[in-house]
Amino acid sequence: MIMALSEQEISPAEQARREFRQQRRKRSIWISLASTLAFAALVWFGLLATPGWQRVEESFFNWEVAVASFPRVIDGLLLNLRVLLVAAVLVLIFGLMLAVFRTLKAPVFFPLRVLSKGYVDLFRGLPLIIVLYLVGFGIPGLRLEFLGRIPAEVLGIAALTITYSAYVSEVFRAGIESVHPSQRLAARSLGLSYSQSMRLVVLPQAVRKVVPPLMNDLVALQKDVGLISVLGAIDAVRGAQIEVAKFANFTPYVVAGLLFVLLAIPTIRLADRISAKFAAREQQGVAL
């Protein structure tokens, strides 16, 4: 068993190298900090020197308006969170279904493959805001009495699910096709049916491989939930719009934007961490 070297067993040359790396790391930190502060000061004083800064500051960065508008905006953000959670689950389910349909090889499944491909091509090409208008105003326009009055957030969830399922299905399909055919053949040779080999062998490997891009799609979805405001849902964006009209000031938009950023940062950092972890494993040749 190889034991870690104690401090006494480290050679003078190795000790010198460690001290040099530590000093260089400290030097890099101080240089980064100094350059960041210098850049921030340059931007700050540059803004202060512009002729219209005082007017912009009053219109977009008014502290009193920010405090007064915060309760309504945060209430709307809670609606965005609910929409995000439901839409994310539905997108994963429908995206995986579409990906499986597109990978079916038997001739009898040709209609499913064609419909899935057409669906993906259509909704990857349509802008999300147009889908929101089509779903948000088209479905109520059908006047289906058994549906009753559909809340705006439900219509928003439907539109987000329809659009993002097309993107996520391509991510899942890439993961499924990246699994080597020998895996399927080995599963079939063990007596597993097609559905069993897909569920027990192919999909677990495919999902592990596509986790990083799925996290990126989640970040994009997290941002786009703010578009449900076009349907009249009182979310963070619509709440900010109401407060802007109330105070004749644009600060509530800045408040809503900052809340979305604060909501997205943990997810972005998690996505970066997962991507780096998977990349490191691939470089080391570790099975995912």
N, C-alpha and C positions, 0 to 999 in steps of 0.2 A: 504494500500500500504506500502510495506516494504521499508524503506529508507536505503541507505548506511550509515554505521556508520562514523561519523566524527572523526577526530584525537582526540578530547577531550573525545569521548565516548569509545575509545579503552581502554581496561583494561591494567593495568601494566603487567600482565602475557603475554597477547597477544603482547604487544609492545616489551617485552623481547624476545619472540619467533621470531618476525619479525627481530629484530636486529641480533639475532643469525643466522637466515637463510641468511641475507644479508652478514654478516661477513664470513660465510662459503662459500657463493657463490664467494665473492671476493678472498678468500683464494684458492678456487679451480681454479679460473682463473689464478692467479699468479703461482700456481704449474704447471698447464697445459702449460703456456707460458714458464716457466723455463725448464720443461722437454723437450718441443719441441725444444727450442734453444740448449739445451745440446745434444739432439740426432742429430740435424742438424750439429752442430759443430763436433761431433764425426764422422759422415759420411764424412763431408767435409775434415777434416784433414786425415781421413783414405784414401780417394781417393788421396789426395796430396802426401801421403806417398808411394803410389804404384809406382813401377819403370816405368811403361808405361803411367802414367797419362799425362805427357806433350805431348806425341804423340797422345793420345786419344783426348785431348783438342784441339789440332791443327786440327785433322781430323773431329771432330764432333761439336765443339763449336767455330768455327772461326767467329768472328763478321763481318769482312769484307765480307766474303762469304755469310753470312746470309743476310746482307743488299743488296748485289748485286743480290741474288737469290729471294728475297722477291716478287718483282713485278710479275715474272712469276708464282710463286707458288700461290699468291693471286688471279691471273686471273684464274688459274685452280680451285681454291676453289669456285669461283663463278659458274663454271660449275657444280661442285658437289652439290652446293645449288639448282640449277635449277633441277637437276636430283632428288634430295631428295624431293623437293616439289611435282613434278609430280608423282613420284613413291609412295609417302605417300598417296596421294589421290586415286590413282588406287588400291593400296593395300587394303585400307579400303573398297572400293566398291566391289572388287572381293572377298575379304575375307568374307564380309557380305553375298554375294550371295552364296558362298560355304557353309557357316554355315546354311543358310536357307534351301538350298537343302538337307543338311544332316539331318535336323530335320523334313522334310516332312514325314508324316506317311502313307499316302494313298498308296495302292499297285501300282497304276498307276505310281507313282513317283519312283518306285524301280530302274530303270536304272539311274536316276539322283543321287540317294543316292549312288549307287555302283560306278559310275564315280567320284563323289565328294570324296568318301572315298579313292578310288585308287589314285586320284590326290594328296590328302593330304599326303598319305603314301609315295608316290613316291618322292615328292619334299621336304618333311621333311627329307627324307633319303639322298637325293643327296646333296653333298657340293655345296655351292653357286658358287664357282669358276668353277666347272664343268658345271653348268647350264649356266654360262656366256660364256664359250667356245662353248657349244652346240648351244646356241642361236646366239652368236656373229659371229660364223663362219659357222653354219649350215644353217641359214636362207639365208644369201647372197649366199651360195653354191647352193641353189635351183634355182638361176638365174631367179627369177620371174620378168619379164620385167615391169609389171605394178607397181611394188614397186619402181623401179629405184634404185639408190644408197642410202642405208639406213645409216644415220649417226651413228657413234659408240655410242653416248650418247643415241640415241633412242633404240638401241639394248640393251644397259645396263639397261635402264628403264624397258624394257620388261623382262629381266632376273631377275631383282630385284623384279618386280611385281609378276612374276610366283612363285618365291621361298617364298617371305614373305607373299603372300596371303594364302599359306598353313598353316603357323604358326598363322596368325591373324584369320583365319577361326576357328581354334580350340579355340582361346580365345573367339570369339563371340559365338561359340556353347556352351561353358561352361556357358557363361552368359545367353543364352536363356534357357538352361536346368535348371539353378538355379532359374528361375521364377517358383513359385509354380503352379501346374496344376489348382488350384482353380481360378487363375487369368484368365486363358483361358476359363474355364467353365463359369465363371461369365460374361465374354465378350460375349460368344456365347449365353448365356441366355438372354442377352439384345438385341439379334437380329443381332449382328455383324457377318460378314462372317469370314472365317479362315484368309484371307488376311488382313481384317480390324482389327481383334483382334491381329494379329501379328504386324501390323504396328502401331496401336494406343495404345496397352496395353503391349505386351510382349517386343518388341524391345526397347522402351524407358527405361524400367526397366533394361533390360539386358545390354544396352550400359552404363548406369550409373554404373553398378556393375563392368564392365571390363575396366573402364578408366585407373586405375593404371597399369595393365599388358599391355595395349595398349601403354601407354607412354614408358614402358620399351622396347617394340618392336620398337618404333620410335627411341629410343636411339641406338639400335643395327643397325637399317637401316641407321641411320645417319653416323655410323662408316663404314658400308660396302659399301657405295657409292664410297669409294676410290678404290674398286676393279675393277671399270669399266676401269681403266687404262690398264688392260690386253687386252682390245679390241682396244687399240690405241687412246682412247680419251685423249686429253691433259687436264687432270684434275690436281688437286694439286699433286697427287702422281707422275704422268707422268712428270709434269713440274719439280718437284724436281729431278726426274731421269735425265732429260735433263741437269739440272744445275749441278748435280753431275758429269756427263760426261764432262761438260764444264770446271769445276774448279778442277776436280780430288780430290774432297773433299765431305765428307758425311754430311756436315752441312745442305744442303737443305732438306735432309730427316728429320732432327730434326725440321727444320722450319715448314715443312708440318705437322709433328706430333703435334707440339704445336698448330697450327691453328685448327686442328681437335679437340684437347682437349678443346680449348677455345670455339669452336662451340658447343661441347657436354655439357659443364658444365651447362649452363643455362637450357638445356632440362633435364639433370639429376636432378638438384635441383628442377625443376618444378615437375618432376615425384615423387621425394621423398616427396615434399610438398603435392601433391595430394593424394599419398598413405597414408601419416600420417593423412590427413584430413578425408579420408574415413574410416580409422581404428578408429579414435576418434568417428566418428558418429556411427559406428557399436557398439562400446563399450557403448555409451550413449543410444543406442536403438533408434536413430533417423532414420527415413525412408530416404533412399538415393534418 
